[in-house]
């Protein structure tokens, strides 16, 4: 697949089990963060999006899967999921590290730029982020009226 400007979109390894809406919200988070960084580049404000990783939470309650499959997967997922404390460490990292060592507008996970996600978003080009930014501003303007 190629985007409008001709850059190739990196292939996604495989479809995960996360709901599409969840994945889309993470993508929109990254795109919004990048646009915010561009709009604030002449200020002292920096922006970062942070992925806590695959943490134990209640998000899976909305995944459509038979209950017996959820029960079978639970022990395996418990072995690979992070605790909430481990996930929060990613957020804390982004707030305490010297901004001179960080990339404004980037997504971080495990104390570094999340490479696969960043490459994917880079491959989408700049138009999608601009369109999302404009759409968000239009929604806010609608709410004001």
C-alpha positions as CSV (number, residue, x, y, z in Angstrom):
1,X,0.0,0.0,0.0
2,X,1.2,3.5,-0.8
3,X,-0.1,6.8,0.5
4,X,-0.8,9.9,-1.5
5,X,2.8,11.2,-1.4
6,X,4.2,7.8,-2.6
7,X,5.7,6.6,0.6
8,X,5.2,2.9,1.3
9,X,3.2,2.0,4.5
10,X,5.1,-0.6,6.5
11,X,3.3,-3.9,6.5
12,X,1.6,-4.7,9.8
13,X,2.9,-8.0,11.1
14,X,-0.5,-9.5,11.8
15,X,-3.9,-8.4,13.0
16,X,-4.0,-8.4,16.7
17,X,-7.0,-9.2,18.9
18,X,-7.4,-5.6,20.1
19,X,-10.7,-4.0,19.0
20,X,-10.3,-1.8,15.9
21,X,-11.7,1.2,17.9
22,X,-8.9,0.8,20.5
23,X,-6.2,0.6,17.8
24,X,-7.7,3.6,16.0
25,X,-7.7,5.7,19.2
26,X,-4.0,5.0,19.7
27,X,-3.3,6.0,16.1
28,X,-5.3,9.2,16.6
29,X,-3.4,9.9,19.8
30,X,-0.1,9.7,17.9
31,X,-1.3,11.9,15.0
32,X,-2.8,14.5,17.4
33,X,0.4,14.5,19.4
34,X,2.5,15.2,16.3
35,X,0.2,18.0,15.1
36,X,0.2,19.5,18.6
37,X,4.0,19.5,18.6
38,X,4.0,21.2,15.2
39,X,1.6,23.9,16.4
40,X,3.6,24.5,19.6
41,X,7.1,24.3,18.1
42,X,7.8,28.0,18.8
43,X,6.9,27.6,22.5
44,X,8.4,25.9,25.5
45,X,5.7,23.2,25.4
46,X,6.6,19.7,24.3
47,X,4.2,16.8,23.6
48,X,4.7,13.0,23.8
49,X,2.3,10.1,23.4
50,X,3.0,7.2,25.7
51,X,2.2,3.5,25.4
52,X,2.1,1.7,28.7
53,X,2.2,-1.6,26.8
54,X,-0.1,-4.6,27.2
55,X,-1.3,-4.1,30.8
56,X,-3.8,-5.9,32.9
57,X,-7.0,-3.9,32.8
58,X,-10.7,-4.2,32.1
59,X,-10.4,-3.2,28.4
60,X,-10.8,-6.8,27.3
61,X,-14.3,-6.9,28.7
62,X,-15.6,-5.5,25.4
63,X,-13.7,-7.9,23.1
64,X,-16.2,-10.2,21.4
65,X,-14.9,-13.7,22.1
66,X,-16.7,-16.7,23.6
67,X,-16.3,-16.9,27.4
68,X,-14.5,-20.3,27.2
69,X,-11.8,-18.8,25.0
70,X,-11.4,-15.9,27.4
71,X,-11.0,-18.4,30.3
72,X,-8.4,-20.4,28.3
73,X,-6.4,-17.3,27.4
74,X,-6.5,-15.8,30.9
75,X,-3.5,-17.8,32.3
76,X,-1.4,-17.1,29.2
77,X,-2.3,-13.4,29.2
78,X,-1.4,-13.1,32.9
79,X,2.1,-14.3,32.1
80,X,2.7,-11.7,29.4
81,X,0.7,-8.7,30.6
82,X,2.3,-5.9,32.6
83,X,1.1,-4.8,35.9
84,X,-0.4,-1.3,36.2
85,X,2.8,-0.2,38.0
86,X,4.9,-1.4,35.1
87,X,2.6,0.4,32.6
88,X,2.7,3.6,34.7
89,X,6.5,3.6,34.6
90,X,6.3,4.4,30.9
91,X,4.1,7.5,31.7
92,X,6.4,8.6,34.5
93,X,9.4,8.2,32.2
94,X,8.0,10.7,29.8
95,X,7.3,13.2,32.5
96,X,10.7,13.1,34.3
97,X,13.3,12.6,31.6
98,X,15.1,15.7,30.4
99,X,13.3,17.0,27.3
100,X,16.6,17.4,25.6
101,X,16.8,13.6,25.3
102,X,13.3,13.2,23.9
103,X,11.8,13.8,20.5
104,X,8.9,16.3,20.5
105,X,5.8,14.7,19.1
106,X,7.1,11.1,19.4
107,X,5.5,8.1,21.0
108,X,7.4,6.4,23.8
109,X,7.3,2.9,25.2
110,X,9.8,1.2,27.5
111,X,11.9,4.4,27.8
112,X,12.5,4.9,24.0
113,X,10.7,5.9,20.8
114,X,8.3,3.2,19.8
115,X,9.9,2.3,16.5
116,X,7.3,0.0,14.7
117,X,4.5,2.4,15.6
118,X,6.5,5.4,14.5
119,X,7.5,3.9,11.2
120,X,3.9,3.0,10.5
121,X,2.6,6.5,11.2
122,X,5.5,8.0,9.2
123,X,4.4,5.9,6.3
124,X,0.9,7.4,6.4
125,X,2.2,10.8,5.4
126,X,1.4,14.2,6.9
127,X,-2.1,14.7,5.4
128,X,-3.9,12.3,7.8
129,X,-2.7,14.2,10.9
130,X,-3.6,17.5,9.4
131,X,-7.1,16.3,8.5
132,X,-7.6,14.9,12.0
133,X,-6.4,18.2,13.5
134,X,-8.9,20.1,11.4
135,X,-11.7,17.7,12.1
136,X,-11.0,18.0,15.9
137,X,-11.0,21.8,15.7
138,X,-14.3,21.7,13.8
139,X,-15.8,19.5,16.5
140,X,-14.7,21.9,19.2
141,X,-16.1,24.9,17.3
142,X,-19.4,23.0,16.9
143,X,-19.6,22.5,20.7
144,X,-19.0,26.2,21.3
145,X,-22.1,27.2,19.3
